[in-house]
Amino acid sequence: MTSKIASEWANQIDADIQALPKQNTSAIRAVRRDYSHSLKQENAPFIIDLAYELINTYPPLRWFGYELVRYHKDAFHSMDAAKLEALGQGINSWDTVDSFARTLSGPAWLKGWVVDETIQTWAHSEDLWWRRTALVSTVALNMRSHGGYGDTPRTLSVCVLLIDDKEDMIVKAMSWALRELAIHDPQAVDQFLKEHDTQLAARVKREVRNKMDTGFKNPKKKNL
């Protein structure tokens, strides 16, 4: 395996995906699982190089590269702020941000491999997408399927930093962050909504309240 360079592996991954009868997320993820199995004995630097290659050469497969890192024990355990920021270069949409934050930066933060100050720095970024990354990274702290156990202080510390940001992608991420925290600590979220009522976007207040009261962010649409 190690005789092949990262670019050759990336080309083969793309070829295998192009050969799929249906190129939907489920089918492509099955290919990723196969590659994760085949590459499990490779070292962390190689896996990270392969992820870079996918990100730079095959942008639609950015998430595939993130998952290769996430599900390679040594590669994921090697994550730090510098590596995460390098892997996150070029995020420019809700889907690229969310795959990065949910797959890598949030779980790495949950594990303690990046410090709170790193996430807070992203929250202060001039780049909209890094600010969204900071908020979406809190999801891993609170989502049970990510191993989250509920982290009120760290979640709300990021929310406070972005409370006056009215960019649509930030407002939606704020709602998401608070809804996930509400599962673990509804009292803290309720207090946060009351304390910051005049600052929070109407959408955030509506969706979070709906989630807390009914279990759905948009209960009427759920019933259609």
C-alpha positions in Angstrom: 0.0 0.0 0.0 2.7 2.5 1.0 4.2 2.3 -2.5 1.3 4.3 -3.8 1.4 8.1 -3.3 -1.6 10.0 -2.1 -2.5 11.4 -5.5 -2.7 7.8 -6.9 -5.0 6.8 -4.1 -7.2 9.9 -4.6 -7.4 9.1 -8.3 -8.5 5.5 -7.6 -11.1 6.6 -5.1 -12.6 9.0 -7.6 -12.6 6.3 -10.3 -14.3 3.8 -7.9 -17.0 6.4 -7.2 -17.5 7.3 -10.8 -18.1 3.6 -11.5 -20.9 3.4 -9.0 -24.4 2.8 -10.6 -25.7 5.4 -8.2 -23.5 8.1 -6.8 -25.5 9.0 -3.8 -24.2 9.6 -0.3 -25.0 6.2 0.9 -23.2 4.5 -1.9 -20.2 6.8 -1.7 -20.0 6.3 2.1 -19.8 2.5 1.5 -16.8 3.1 -0.7 -15.3 5.2 2.1 -15.8 2.4 4.6 -14.0 0.0 2.2 -11.1 2.4 1.9 -11.0 3.0 5.7 -10.6 -0.7 6.1 -7.9 -1.0 3.4 -6.0 1.9 4.8 -6.2 1.1 8.5 -2.5 0.1 8.7 -1.2 3.2 7.0 0.3 5.9 9.1 -1.4 9.1 10.1 0.6 11.5 7.8 -0.3 9.4 4.8 -4.0 9.5 5.6 -3.9 13.3 6.2 -2.0 13.8 2.9 -4.7 11.7 1.1 -7.4 13.9 2.7 -5.6 17.0 1.4 -5.4 15.5 -2.0 -9.1 14.8 -2.1 -9.9 18.2 -0.9 -7.7 20.0 -3.4 -8.2 17.7 -6.4 -11.7 16.5 -6.0 -13.6 19.2 -4.0 -16.9 17.3 -3.9 -15.1 14.6 -2.0 -14.0 16.9 0.7 -16.3 15.1 3.2 -14.8 11.8 2.1 -11.4 13.0 3.1 -12.7 14.2 6.4 -14.2 10.8 7.1 -11.0 9.0 6.2 -9.2 11.0 8.9 -12.0 10.7 11.4 -12.2 6.9 11.1 -8.4 6.3 11.1 -7.4 6.1 14.7 -3.9 7.5 14.5 -4.9 10.2 12.0 -7.8 11.4 14.1 -5.8 11.3 17.3 -3.1 13.5 15.7 -5.5 16.3 15.1 -4.6 19.7 16.5 -5.5 23.3 15.7 -2.9 23.6 12.9 -4.0 20.4 11.2 -7.6 21.2 11.5 -7.2 24.7 10.1 -5.2 23.3 7.1 -7.9 20.7 6.4 -10.6 23.4 6.8 -9.1 25.7 4.2 -11.6 26.4 1.5 -14.8 25.8 3.4 -17.3 28.0 1.7 -20.8 26.6 2.1 -23.0 25.2 4.8 -22.3 21.6 3.7 -18.5 22.0 3.7 -18.6 23.6 7.1 -21.0 21.1 8.6 -19.0 18.1 7.3 -15.8 19.6 8.7 -17.3 20.7 12.1 -19.3 17.5 12.7 -16.7 15.1 11.5 -13.5 16.7 12.7 -13.3 19.9 14.6 -16.3 19.3 16.9 -15.2 15.7 17.9 -11.6 16.8 18.3 -12.7 19.6 20.6 -14.8 17.1 22.5 -11.8 14.9 23.0 -9.7 17.9 24.2 -7.3 17.9 21.3 -8.0 21.5 20.5 -8.5 24.1 23.2 -11.4 26.4 23.7 -9.4 29.4 22.6 -9.1 27.9 19.1 -12.8 27.7 18.7 -13.2 31.2 20.1 -10.7 32.5 17.6 -12.8 31.0 14.8 -15.9 32.7 16.2 -14.1 36.0 15.9 -13.0 35.4 12.3 -13.9 37.8 9.5 -14.8 34.7 7.4 -18.5 33.8 7.8 -17.8 30.1 7.3 -15.2 29.9 10.1 -17.7 31.7 12.4 -20.3 29.0 11.5 -17.7 26.3 12.1 -17.3 27.6 15.7 -21.0 27.2 16.4 -21.4 23.9 14.6 -18.4 22.5 16.5 -20.5 22.8 19.7 -22.9 20.2 18.3 -20.4 17.4 19.0 -20.3 18.5 22.7 -24.0 17.8 23.0 -25.0 15.2 20.4 -25.1 11.7 21.9 -24.4 10.1 18.6 -21.1 12.0 18.6 -20.3 11.0 22.1 -21.5 14.3 23.5 -22.5 14.4 27.1 -23.7 18.0 27.3 -21.4 21.0 27.8 -23.3 24.1 28.8 -20.3 26.4 29.6 -18.5 25.8 26.3 -21.6 25.8 24.2 -22.9 29.1 25.6 -19.5 30.7 25.5 -19.5 30.4 21.7 -23.1 31.4 21.4 -22.5 34.6 23.3 -19.6 35.5 21.0 -21.9 35.3 18.0 -25.2 36.5 19.5 -25.2 39.7 17.5 -24.2 38.1 14.2 -27.3 38.2 12.0 -25.8 36.4 8.9 -28.4 33.8 8.0 -25.9 30.9 8.2 -24.9 32.0 11.7 -28.5 32.4 12.9 -29.3 28.9 11.7 -26.2 27.5 13.4 -27.1 29.3 16.6 -30.5 27.7 16.6 -28.9 24.3 16.0 -26.3 24.7 18.8 -29.0 25.8 21.4 -31.4 23.0 20.3 -28.8 20.4 20.9 -27.8 21.8 24.3 -31.5 22.0 25.3 -31.6 18.2 25.2 -29.2 18.1 28.1 -29.8 21.4 29.9 -33.1 23.0 29.1 -33.0 25.2 32.1 -29.7 26.8 31.0 -31.1 27.3 27.5 -34.3 28.8 28.8 -32.3 31.2 30.9 -30.1 32.1 27.9 -33.1 32.9 25.8 -34.6 35.1 28.5 -31.4 37.0 29.2 -30.6 37.6 25.5 -34.2 38.1 24.2 -33.5 41.4 22.5 -30.3 40.2 20.9 -31.3 36.8 19.6 -32.8 36.5 16.1 -36.5 35.7 16.0 -35.8 32.5 14.2 -33.5 31.3 17.0 -36.0 32.0 19.7 -38.9 30.4 17.7 -37.0 27.2 16.7 -35.4 26.6 20.1 -38.7 27.2 22.0 -40.5 24.9 19.6 -37.9 22.2 20.1 -38.2 22.5 23.9 -42.0 22.5 23.9 -42.8 20.0 21.1 -39.6 18.2 20.3 -39.6 19.7 16.8 -38.1 23.0 15.6 -41.0 23.4 13.1 -43.9 21.4 14.5 -46.4 22.6 11.9 -44.2 21.4 9.0 -43.7 18.1 10.8 -47.4 17.5 10.8 -48.0 18.2 7.1 
